[in-house]
Amino acid sequence: MRYALGVFLGALFPGIIFLGAAFIRLAGINETDPLILRSLWNLFTIWFLVCVAMLVVPVIVVRFARRNMLREWVLFEAGGLALFTPMWFLLAAELTGTPMIQVLQLGVEAALPILGEEWRVVGMNIGPVVLVPVLILSVLVGAFLLRPSFIARSGTVGEPAEPKAPKGEAAPPPAPVEKPEAAEPSIESEMPGVTRPVADERTVEELRTFLGEMSVPAATIEAIVKGGIETVTDLVATSAEQLVRLTGIDRRTAEDLHLGVQKKVWFGGI
């Protein structure tokens, strides 16, 4: 839909330009009064400046209002002018009573107002040697610029704006930033000089026996082993908070277990 609208607007600009010029020229047909002809020429010059402004002003407005669409708008405008100018130009010539074939054979007199000698505005003639190649090249350039693939590749598409909260409603609070958990202290830092033993089936069995002597329930023992604690040394170096997190037992049970392990290790002769 946006592509169709862009092509339509690009085709509309040359239509307005050449139909406006055609009506001014129609008013001068069969007119011989020099003052009226001069007035019509001045009107044509003003219309030429209006057309220039009509092409430039929208670009400036889009530049400040929708900057992300500027390149796309320029492509539509330039492509529309190039592709549809020959059609509107020849149609305007027919409306003024000049056949298309005659225009292509003889060219156009006073086609464009330019500054001449002494800074006077004069009409520039465009002969067929220039006119015909320009019209053909214009169609080719316009067809190239208005290709959907070229517009999609070269046009700038705006990024979606962040959704705004409806009026009267407070904006949602920002998501909390999760702080990384502090690394657990190693056994070397808590117990200097003691190295971590290598866990194997023997150390696991010693741990089971150790906890069984403390009358720890079998389910709690299995939870401790599955939590990654496989030696008595690991159990001693594990705090109550770590036991809760690793095994899922309640905090009170973990604190009692931790205290019992400390007493048995330090005062039980191990």
Helices and strands as residue ranges (DSSP letters): H 2-27, H 34-65, G 67-69, H 70-95, H 100-106, E 108-115, G 117-119, E 121-126, H 128-145, H 148-154, H 187-190, H 201-213, H 218-226, H 232-237, H 240-247, H 251-267
